[in-house]
Amino acid sequence: MAGTTVSVGVLAVSATIATGLALAGFASATSVRAAGAADAAALAAADTASGLVSGIACERAADIAAEVGAALGDCQVDGLVATVEVSVAFGPLVASARARAGPPPVGP
């Protein structure tokens, strides 16, 4: 009987650890998806600000973010430089990411 109890305990601990690792993996993948969405949205906004693509920069960024399942939270365009923040829902939690796109700064 004692061996059965130990086996059940080991199985319960193993299942708990496996579930925790799986959730951590899904959270990590969601974070990477948010970063990719932010990059794509910032590039779209910068392309629109430069005139390469027609439209309004922040609206274009919101469209691109929505295509990958993200929501645009903040969008600022300063000249040709676009800075965006997006969020992706992960159950009750939210993963967010920021990205900046535009020409490189002019230095000395």
C-alpha positions, 0 to 999 in steps of 0.5 A, a space after each residue: 500500500 505504501 508503494 501505491 501512495 508514493 507512486 500516486 504522489 510522484 505522478 501528481 508532482 510530475 503532472 504539476 511540473 509538466 503543466 507549469 512548464 507547458 504554461 511557461 512555454 505558452 507564455 514565452 511564445 505569446 511574448 515572442 508573438 507580441 514582439 513580432 507584432 510590434 516590429 511589424 506594426 512599427 515598420 508599417 507605420 514608418 513605411 506609411 510615414 515615409 510615403 512608401 505606403 499610402 494611408 495613415 501611419 497609426 491606422 496602418 500599424 493597427 491593421 498589421 497588429 490586428 492581422 497577427 492577433 495583437 491590439 495596438 496600444 500606443 502609436 507615435 510618429 515623429 517625422 519618419 520614426 514610428 514607435 508602437 506598443 502592442 499587446 497580446 492576450 494570454 488567458 487572463 494575462 497580457 503580453 506587451 511589446 514596444 518597437 521603434 522603426 525608422 531611419 537611423 539617427 544622424 550622428 557626428 
